[in-house]
Structure formats: structure tokens, C-alpha cells
């Protein structure tokens, strides 16, 4: 599938640490789309990942999807229905729990600044996040797959690092796949 077939309002979904923010940023740069990282809308800046009140997050989300052009990374199922009504395409990074956990540990231990991170905050290993990746994400996998399968938008599921690299190279994206 060609990158332009996804349109100008693209959702990038997937488990934590699957590469959503990196991919969204690369696609945004390639297509000239504003990039919206939902983690940055959900959490307060300059905190240790403290969530905003739900109504504040939903208002920020709805304001972001009202735009004519965007690429948005993140799941946050509370807002998926309205996001999918506005979206023109969906990319689902369906990577393994093991890979997500390894990326989380690598990111928090060895990267001081990451794409999609919170302004003024540093990542640190948190047992709550490990539990989220190992338990919650695994439990939600079937629901997310079913939701993706029901979408009638242009969409693609990339289920391995090799598939992600292959499509990123095919789409001419700059990033960790281009080296």
C-alpha cells in the first residue's frame, strides 16, 4: 500500500514502545503533516507522567482531530470512536509484548531524549509501566485487533520489526529503518 493512500489524517496505533511516535514523526516529515503525540496530550508536561483530568485530555484530543491534516500516534480507547470518524487511514504496529518490554527498558535506561516524550521530563523505569506492557496490553490485544479489523478505512497491520522496516523503506521514510 502506498503511503499517500492513507490520506491526510492518519492514526498510528499499537502497544507501548512499538515505535508509533517514531513512525508518526517520520511520516509527518515526509507528508508535511502536523504530528500529534497522544501521550503528550494525556500527560501533564514537566511531570513524571502524571495524567491530566480525563475531560481535559478529551478536549485536547478533540481539538487536535478537528484539524484538516494530522498524523496522530497513540491508542487511548476512550477517544477512538471520534478519532476514527475523522481519520482517513490507520497503521497498526502489532508487535510482540517481548519486543515492547525490551524497547521500554532500552529507552528508559539509555535514551535521554525520545520522540513523543514529555516536555521537561525524563523517563525512568516504572513497575506500573512494565505491568501495563506485560499484562494490560496483552489483555487488550484481541480487542485492539478486532477494532482494527472492523475499520473500513485504508489500513495496514505491520506485525514485526522486519515488516515495519520494509514498509518504511518502501515509503522512503527517514529514521532508524533507513540506515
N, C-alpha and C positions, 0 to 999 in steps of 0.2 A: 504494500500500500504506500502510495506517495504521501509525503508529509503535508502537501497542500490540500489533500483530500480531507484532512481533519478540520479544516475551516479556520476561523479566527477567534474561536472561544473553545479552548481545549482544556480538558480535565486530565491530570496525570494522577492516577490512583495507585495504591499499593501499600504493603506493610511498611512500618517504620524502618528506616535505613535501607530501603530498596533502591534508592537513587532518584527518587521523584524530583527533589529540588534541583539536583544537578542536571537532570534531563530537561526539566521545565526551563531552566535558565538557558541552556544551550538552544532549545527550540525557540525561545523568546528572542534570543540574539539573532538567530537565523531568519526568523519571520518578522522581526520587528514588533513583537507582541509584548505588552507590559506583563511582567511576571508577578503573580500573587502567590506568596507562600502562606498557606493557611495557618501553619504553626505560629507565624508572626502576628496573625490576627487573633488567634486563640489565646496566646500568652502575652502577658504584660512585658514590655521591654525593660531591660536593666534589672531583671529579676532572675531567680533560679527556676525558670519555667513555671511561674505562678499563672494559673488560668485567669482570664478575665471573667466577669459575670457573664452567664450564658446569653442574656439578652443583648449585651454589648457586642459579643462575638457575632451573633446572628446579624445584628445591624451592620457591622463592618463587612461581613460576608456578603450580605445582600447588596450593599453599596458597591462592592467590588464586581459582582456578577452583572450589575446594571450596565457596565461599560460595553461598548460595541466590540472591543477586541481585548483578549487576555489569554494567558495560559496560567492555570491555577494548579498547584500541587498540594495534595493532602486529601484526606478522606472525610472525617468529621460527618458521620452519617446523619446527624441532626439537620444538616443543611443540604444533603444530597438531592432531595426532590427538586428544590428550586434551582440548584446548580445545573442539574441535568436538563431542566426545561430551557435553560439559556445556552447550554453547551452545543457546540457543533461537531465535537469529536472527543473520543476518550482513548487514552493509552493506559493500560493496566500492567504494572510491573508486578507479576505474580511470582516473586522469588521465595526461596525456602526460608523457613524460620532460622535454620542454622546460619545461612548467609546474613540475614538481618542481624542476628546476635553478634556475629563476627565484625560486621561493619560498625555496629554500635560501639563495641569495645574499642576498635581501632580509632574511630572518630573521637570518642571522648578521651582516650588516653594520649593520642598522638597528633590531633589536629587542633590548633588553637583558634582558627577561624574557618567556618564552614559556610557553604552556600545554604541559605534558608535558616541560619541560626538567628538567635535573638540579639537585637542591638544591645551592646553593652553587657552581654552575659557570656560566661564561659561554660562549656559543657563539662559535666562530671558524671562519673558512673553512678547510677542510681538503681537500687534494688527494685524500686517501683517500675522503672523503665524496662529492666530485664524481665520482670514479671509480665509487663504489658506485651512485650515481644513474644515471650515463650508461651504465655497462657492465653491472654486476651486475643492477640492477633490470630493465633492458631484456631481459637474457638470461632472467631468471626470470618475465617477464610471462606467457608462454604456460603455464608450469607453474602459476602462481597462478590464471590464468583457468580452466584445466582443473580445478583443485582446487575452485574456487568453483562451477563448473558441475555438479560431481558431488554437491554438498551437497543433502540433501533437507530442509533447514531453511527456514523463511521467510527470504527473502533478496532483496536488491536490488543491482544494479550501477549506480552513478552514474558516467558516463563523461565528464563535462565540468563545468566550474565552473557553467555555467548549470543543469545538471541538479541539482547539489548545492544551489545557491541555491533552486531551485524546490521541492525536497523539504523543505528546512529551513523555508522559509516555510509550506509546506503543513502541516508538523508543528508549527508555532508555536514554533520554537526561537529563542532569543535568541543573537545572535552577529553576526559580520560580514555575515551574509546579511540581517539584519533592518533594516538601515539603507537 
